[in-house]
Amino acid sequence: MAAVPCTLDRATGTTIDREPLLRNAWGVRWNGATNRVVYMQPGSGGYYRLFTMRPDGSDRRALTEGRPGLPTKHQGSPYWHPSGRYVLFTAQKQAWAGPRLFGNPDYEALPGFGRHDDLWLIRADGSRGWQLTNEENARDEGVLLPVFAPDGKHIAWSSRQPGGTYALKVAEFVETPEPHVQNVKSYQPGGSLYYEPGSFTSDSTSLMYTSDQDTHSFWHSQIYRLDLASGKSTRLTPGSDYNEHPNVVKTPSGDWVVYMSTKGVNRYPFHLLLGTDWYAVRLDGSEAKRLTTMNVNRPDNPENAGFMQVATAVAPSPSGTSMLGDVQDSLVKQTGMIRVVHFVCATASGR
């Protein structure tokens, strides 16, 4: 009798490879159609660039470096079209320049911060790029963390608004005659506050997102599911812990959501901030479980590195038995690594 694969719905924990897959790199996304990974990494001048590789780290290829027609400053937050034909990403406006902080040029436009950034698309071979949005080049405005829906027909992103608030944007993605977005809808389920997309559900009808709409504090953000037809949102995480980066993982028993949280973590000596670990929950908020213990400061804990680790977004493998995860070791410097995480099940047949 064949062993049952250990997928997220059955997992009781994880093991993490001792050595990172890549250092000084993050923003990892795994495409099932091509079995290739895309990620971002700073170049020699400090500006982020996009690269692709095989899941084992081999066959690394530059995707955006030196491509005609692309802005040449920060390029980041990549996300695959489900077909593997395109990569969605953010790019800093060429005309804007800001201060260098903590070794990073134009700090405010870093991928994930989003000021002065636009939404772009590039072919998977790097042969052609398209600008999808043209945001106002103002202090508070820009885009961050764009994601494709599994149906390949929709895109979502976070849009920075004047005055420091945010909105979730969802648009139709059209490939002809040239790739573009249309029928853009805006969502602010709790009013003019903070919103950040995670990923769509596997049926493309709902969007997972992070917000402080109930707590009114970014450092106490929670995880929500937005029904795109009705605009109704459902909170998945209780309490006041800091939660972020919900990523849907399709399993044999339905969708689960992996997210990062400060729940149950330790503060390391000389660190003012808490780290985060990965948790998982069903779409209705039930059966929440902890996946990692990177920030449990215990000598016999194999996931304990002896310093703060900030688990962020994940990229599930096509087999569903593992995932690649972004782990930051400095929130200020915005440095991190890509780690390989394997799901572990209670029974011997689960691996």
MIKOLVO-492089 format. One record per residue (C-alpha): residue number from 1; x, y, z; residue in three letters. Coordinates in steps of 0.02 Angstrom, whole numbers, plus 50000, padded with zeros to 5 digits. Example, Ala and Ser with C-alpha at 12.3 -4.5 7.8 and 13.67 -1.06 7.14 Angstrom:
ATOM    i     px     py     pz   aa
ATOM    1  50615  49775  50390  ala
ATOM    2  50684  49947  50357  ser
***
This chain:
ATOM    i     px     py     pz   aa
ATOM    1  50000  50000  50000  met
ATOM    2  50072  50167  49948  ala
ATOM    3  50115  50291  50085  ala
ATOM    4  49998  50439  50103  val
ATOM    5  50092  50602  50066  pro
ATOM    6  50114  50717  50215  cys
ATOM    7  50021  50873  50160  thr
ATOM    8  49981  51028  50261  leu
ATOM    9  49807  50971  50313  asp
ATOM   10  49883  50816  50397  arg
ATOM   11  50043  50896  50460  ala
ATOM   12  50080  50903  50646  thr
ATOM   13  50242  51002  50626  gly
ATOM   14  50389  51036  50512  thr
ATOM   15  50573  51010  50488  thr
ATOM   16  50681  51149  50414  ile
ATOM   17  50839  51113  50315  asp
ATOM   18  50990  51165  50417  arg
ATOM   19  51065  51273  50280  glu
ATOM   20  50961  51404  50188  pro
ATOM   21  50927  51372  50005  leu
ATOM   22  50984  51550  49969  leu
ATOM   23  51054  51688  50079  arg
ATOM   24  51023  51874  50053  asn
ATOM   25  50870  51834  49947  ala
ATOM   26  50682  51825  49975  trp
ATOM   27  50513  51853  49891  gly
ATOM   28  50511  51671  49837  val
ATOM   29  50368  51601  49729  arg
ATOM   30  50355  51425  49656  trp
ATOM   31  50267  51391  49490  asn
ATOM   32  50190  51219  49471  gly
ATOM   33  50172  51224  49282  ala
ATOM   34  50358  51248  49249  thr
ATOM   35  50429  51191  49418  asn
ATOM   36  50533  51348  49429  arg
ATOM   37  50556  51471  49570  val
ATOM   38  50566  51660  49559  val
ATOM   39  50644  51770  49693  tyr
ATOM   40  50723  51940  49722  met
ATOM   41  50899  51983  49775  gln
ATOM   42  50996  52148  49787  pro
ATOM   43  51125  52179  49652  gly
ATOM   44  51296  52259  49668  ser
ATOM   45  51219  52433  49680  gly
ATOM   46  51094  52381  49813  gly
ATOM   47  50942  52384  49699  tyr
ATOM   48  50836  52226  49699  tyr
ATOM   49  50829  52118  49543  arg
ATOM   50  50726  51964  49497  leu
ATOM   51  50797  51791  49462  phe
ATOM   52  50729  51618  49425  thr
ATOM   53  50799  51447  49466  met
ATOM   54  50753  51265  49490  arg
ATOM   55  50686  51222  49664  pro
ATOM   56  50853  51143  49712  asp
ATOM   57  50944  51309  49681  gly
ATOM   58  51021  51259  49514  ser
ATOM   59  51006  51342  49343  asp
ATOM   60  50993  51520  49411  arg
ATOM   61  50947  51648  49280  arg
ATOM   62  50932  51838  49287  ala
ATOM   63  50755  51889  49239  leu
ATOM   64  50753  52080  49246  thr
ATOM   65  50936  52135  49246  glu
ATOM   66  50980  52236  49090  gly
ATOM   67  50812  52212  49004  arg
ATOM   68  50771  52357  48886  pro
ATOM   69  50616  52456  48932  gly
ATOM   70  50616  52414  49118  leu
ATOM   71  50651  52539  49257  pro
ATOM   72  50825  52507  49325  thr
ATOM   73  50797  52539  49511  lys
ATOM   74  50709  52423  49635  his
ATOM   75  50619  52275  49556  gln
ATOM   76  50536  52152  49674  gly
ATOM   77  50388  52059  49750  ser
ATOM   78  50374  51936  49604  pro
ATOM   79  50223  51824  49576  tyr
ATOM   80  50198  51694  49440  trp
ATOM   81  50052  51686  49320  his
ATOM   82  49987  51509  49349  pro
ATOM   83  50036  51460  49171  ser
ATOM   84  50217  51508  49204  gly
ATOM   85  50215  51624  49053  arg
ATOM   86  50231  51787  49151  tyr
ATOM   87  50296  51858  49314  val
ATOM   88  50206  52001  49399  leu
ATOM   89  50315  52122  49499  phe
ATOM   90  50335  52297  49570  thr
ATOM   91  50461  52422  49502  ala
ATOM   92  50518  52588  49572  gln
ATOM   93  50485  52741  49465  lys
ATOM   94  50642  52788  49370  gln
ATOM   95  50613  52973  49406  ala
ATOM   96  50612  52956  49596  trp
ATOM   97  50763  52951  49711  ala
ATOM   98  50768  52948  49900  gly
ATOM   99  50889  52927  50045  pro
ATOM  100  51000  52774  50068  arg
ATOM  101  50963  52695  50236  leu
ATOM  102  51040  52540  50317  phe
ATOM  103  51136  52503  50157  gly
ATOM  104  50981  52511  50045  asn
ATOM  105  50965  52645  49910  pro
ATOM  106  50796  52733  49893  asp
ATOM  107  50739  52649  50053  tyr
ATOM  108  50555  52702  50044  glu
ATOM  109  50535  52614  49875  ala
ATOM  110  50601  52446  49934  leu
ATOM  111  50493  52299  49877  pro
ATOM  112  50362  52273  50011  gly
ATOM  113  50363  52457  50062  phe
ATOM  114  50288  52515  49899  gly
ATOM  115  50311  52703  49893  arg
ATOM  116  50342  52767  49716  his
ATOM  117  50318  52591  49643  asp
ATOM  118  50214  52535  49494  asp
ATOM  119  50146  52367  49440  leu
ATOM  120  50240  52280  49298  trp
ATOM  121  50234  52115  49204  leu
ATOM  122  50374  52022  49115  ile
ATOM  123  50382  51866  49009  arg
ATOM  124  50460  51718  49098  ala
ATOM  125  50609  51724  48979  asp
ATOM  126  50634  51911  49009  gly
ATOM  127  50606  51954  48826  ser
ATOM  128  50468  52083  48851  arg
ATOM  129  50396  52188  48992  gly
ATOM  130  50238  52291  49015  trp
ATOM  131  50191  52427  49138  gln
ATOM  132  50018  52389  49209  leu
ATOM  133  49989  52539  49323  thr
ATOM  134  50056  52716  49332  asn
ATOM  135  50037  52779  49510  glu
ATOM  136  50049  52959  49565  glu
ATOM  137  50231  52999  49605  asn
ATOM  138  50184  53067  49776  ala
ATOM  139  50254  53033  49949  arg
ATOM  140  50122  52909  50009  asp
ATOM  141  50070  52826  49847  glu
ATOM  142  50126  52667  49758  gly
ATOM  143  50089  52481  49752  val
ATOM  144  50147  52328  49847  leu
ATOM  145  50132  52139  49851  leu
ATOM  146  50038  52098  49689  pro
ATOM  147  49967  51923  49668  val
ATOM  148  49887  51823  49527  phe
ATOM  149  49728  51722  49553  ala
ATOM  150  49739  51535  49513  pro
ATOM  151  49619  51563  49367  asp
ATOM  152  49751  51677  49288  gly
ATOM  153  49615  51805  49251  lys
ATOM  154  49631  51919  49401  his
ATOM  155  49765  52017  49493  ile
ATOM  156  49760  52092  49668  ala
ATOM  157  49877  52214  49752  trp
ATOM  158  49887  52341  49892  ser
ATOM  159  49872  52522  49839  ser
ATOM  160  49946  52656  49950  arg
ATOM  161  49827  52802  49969  gln
ATOM  162  49857  52987  50006  pro
ATOM  163  49873  53015  50192  gly
ATOM  164  49955  52847  50229  gly
ATOM  165  49806  52730  50212  thr
ATOM  166  49785  52580  50095  tyr
ATOM  167  49657  52494  49984  ala
ATOM  168  49647  52320  49909  leu
ATOM  169  49636  52325  49720  lys
ATOM  170  49570  52181  49614  val
ATOM  171  49573  52190  49424  ala
ATOM  172  49544  52082  49272  glu
ATOM  173  49703  52028  49185  phe
ATOM  174  49689  52030  48995  val
ATOM  175  49826  51965  48880  glu
ATOM  176  49768  52039  48713  thr
ATOM  177  49811  52139  48614  pro
ATOM  178  49945  52174  48745  glu
ATOM  179  49941  52122  48928  pro
ATOM  180  49846  52248  49034  his
ATOM  181  49725  52263  49181  val
ATOM  182  49545  52325  49172  gln
ATOM  183  49389  52343  49279  asn
ATOM  184  49489  52384  49435  val
ATOM  185  49387  52369  49595  lys
ATOM  186  49436  52443  49763  ser
ATOM  187  49401  52364  49933  tyr
ATOM  188  49419  52440  50106  gln
ATOM  189  49314  52321  50213  pro
ATOM  190  49348  52413  50376  gly
ATOM  191  49369  52590  50310  gly
ATOM  192  49526  52688  50266  ser
ATOM  193  49657  52586  50358  leu
ATOM  194  49797  52461  50320  tyr
ATOM  195  49770  52320  50193  tyr
ATOM  196  49892  52197  50117  glu
ATOM  197  49848  52050  50004  pro
ATOM  198  49909  51874  50038  gly
ATOM  199  49841  51760  49902  ser
ATOM  200  49679  51706  49821  phe
ATOM  201  49586  51549  49872  thr
ATOM  202  49607  51403  49751  ser
ATOM  203  49438  51439  49669  asp
ATOM  204  49487  51623  49642  ser
ATOM  205  49327  51685  49727  thr
ATOM  206  49405  51753  49887  ser
ATOM  207  49562  51849  49934  leu
ATOM  208  49660  51822  50094  met
ATOM  209  49727  51984  50166  tyr
ATOM  210  49808  52065  50318  thr
ATOM  211  49733  52218  50402  ser
ATOM  212  49723  52317  50563  asp
ATOM  213  49539  52354  50532  gln
ATOM  214  49489  52287  50704  asp
ATOM  215  49643  52326  50808  thr
ATOM  216  49692  52493  50726  his
ATOM  217  49876  52449  50753  ser
ATOM  218  49989  52374  50620  phe
ATOM  219  50084  52276  50753  trp
ATOM  220  49921  52189  50800  his
ATOM  221  49865  52153  50622  ser
ATOM  222  49750  52005  50589  gln
ATOM  223  49711  51885  50446  ile
ATOM  224  49548  51900  50346  tyr
ATOM  225  49459  51822  50198  arg
ATOM  226  49372  51939  50076  leu
ATOM  227  49228  51870  49973  asp
ATOM  228  49251  51962  49809  leu
ATOM  229  49071  51949  49752  ala
ATOM  230  48991  52020  49909  ser
ATOM  231  49137  52121  49980  gly
ATOM  232  49108  52038  50148  lys
ATOM  233  49261  52001  50254  ser
ATOM  234  49285  51864  50384  thr
ATOM  235  49418  51870  50519  arg
ATOM  236  49517  51709  50540  leu
ATOM  237  49636  51749  50683  thr
ATOM  238  49579  51791  50860  pro
ATOM  239  49672  51886  50994  gly
ATOM  240  49796  52029  50978  ser
ATOM  241  49953  51944  50912  asp
ATOM  242  50039  52016  50758  tyr
ATOM  243  49991  51912  50605  asn
ATOM  244  50033  51940  50422  glu
ATOM  245  50066  51859  50251  his
ATOM  246  49922  51735  50229  pro
ATOM  247  49961  51612  50089  asn
ATOM  248  49832  51486  50031  val
ATOM  249  49893  51306  50013  val
ATOM  250  49780  51184  49921  lys
ATOM  251  49770  51013  50005  thr
ATOM  252  49673  50851  49975  pro
ATOM  253  49546  50906  50107  ser
ATOM  254  49528  51085  50046  gly
ATOM  255  49615  51253  50063  asp
ATOM  256  49721  51296  50213  trp
ATOM  257  49807  51461  50250  val
ATOM  258  49987  51476  50309  val
ATOM  259  50027  51640  50397  tyr
ATOM  260  50158  51715  50510  met
ATOM  261  50124  51760  50691  ser
ATOM  262  50207  51819  50850  thr
ATOM  263  50099  51700  50950  lys
ATOM  264  50200  51596  51072  gly
ATOM  265  50372  51662  51023  val
ATOM  266  50517  51714  51136  asn
ATOM  267  50610  51879  51135  arg
ATOM  268  50796  51847  51108  tyr
ATOM  269  50926  51939  51212  pro
ATOM  270  50969  52114  51146  phe
ATOM  271  50823  52108  51021  his
ATOM  272  50687  52239  51043  leu
ATOM  273  50570  52153  50919  leu
ATOM  274  50490  51982  50921  leu
ATOM  275  50518  51855  50786  gly
ATOM  276  50376  51762  50701  thr
ATOM  277  50336  51581  50664  asp
ATOM  278  50220  51499  50537  trp
ATOM  279  50046  51442  50584  tyr
ATOM  280  49906  51365  50480  ala
ATOM  281  49717  51376  50485  val
ATOM  282  49568  51325  50379  arg
ATOM  283  49473  51455  50277  leu
ATOM  284  49339  51470  50411  asp
ATOM  285  49467  51501  50548  gly
ATOM  286  49455  51327  50623  ser
ATOM  287  49590  51199  50667  glu
ATOM  288  49729  51327  50691  ala
ATOM  289  49897  51245  50720  lys
ATOM  290  50078  51296  50742  arg
ATOM  291  50198  51237  50608  leu
ATOM  292  50370  51301  50662  thr
ATOM  293  50464  51343  50822  thr
ATOM  294  50605  51451  50754  met
ATOM  295  50580  51576  50894  asn
ATOM  296  50564  51456  51040  val
ATOM  297  50728  51487  51131  asn
ATOM  298  50762  51311  51193  arg
ATOM  299  50931  51223  51173  pro
ATOM  300  50855  51058  51115  asp
ATOM  301  50750  51143  50980  asn
ATOM  302  50826  51105  50808  pro
ATOM  303  50737  51254  50729  glu
ATOM  304  50814  51375  50854  asn
ATOM  305  50956  51472  50770  ala
ATOM  306  50997  51573  50927  gly
ATOM  307  50934  51736  50854  phe
ATOM  308  50771  51817  50801  met
ATOM  309  50696  51746  50641  gln
ATOM  310  50548  51828  50555  val
ATOM  311  50449  51703  50453  ala
ATOM  312  50356  51794  50314  thr
ATOM  313  50280  51730  50150  ala
ATOM  314  50286  51549  50090  val
ATOM  315  50282  51460  49922  ala
ATOM  316  50205  51285  49929  pro
ATOM  317  50282  51147  49823  ser
ATOM  318  50178  51071  49681  pro
ATOM  319  50176  50906  49778  ser
ATOM  320  50106  50992  49933  gly
ATOM  321  50230  50906  50049  thr
ATOM  322  50347  51053  50076  ser
ATOM  323  50363  51239  50052  met
ATOM  324  50495  51371  50026  leu
ATOM  325  50487  51512  50152  gly
ATOM  326  50557  51687  50168  asp
ATOM  327  50644  51716  50335  val
ATOM  328  50707  51889  50378  gln
ATOM  329  50846  51914  50505  asp
ATOM  330  50833  52104  50507  ser
ATOM  331  50674  52205  50483  leu
ATOM  332  50771  52368  50483  val
ATOM  333  50899  52317  50352  lys
ATOM  334  50770  52211  50259  gln
ATOM  335  50888  52063  50243  thr
ATOM  336  50837  51882  50238  gly
ATOM  337  50852  51708  50166  met
ATOM  338  50751  51571  50082  ile
ATOM  339  50727  51413  50185  arg
ATOM  340  50662  51239  50139  val
ATOM  341  50522  51180  50255  val
ATOM  342  50455  51001  50254  his
ATOM  343  50287  50952  50327  phe
ATOM  344  50292  50814  50458  val
ATOM  345  50147  50700  50501  cys
ATOM  346  50120  50597  50657  ala
ATOM  347  50121  50427  50573  thr
ATOM  348  50273  50343  50497  ala
ATOM  349  50184  50334  50328  ser
ATOM  350  50159  50522  50325  gly
ATOM  351  50328  50567  50248  arg
***
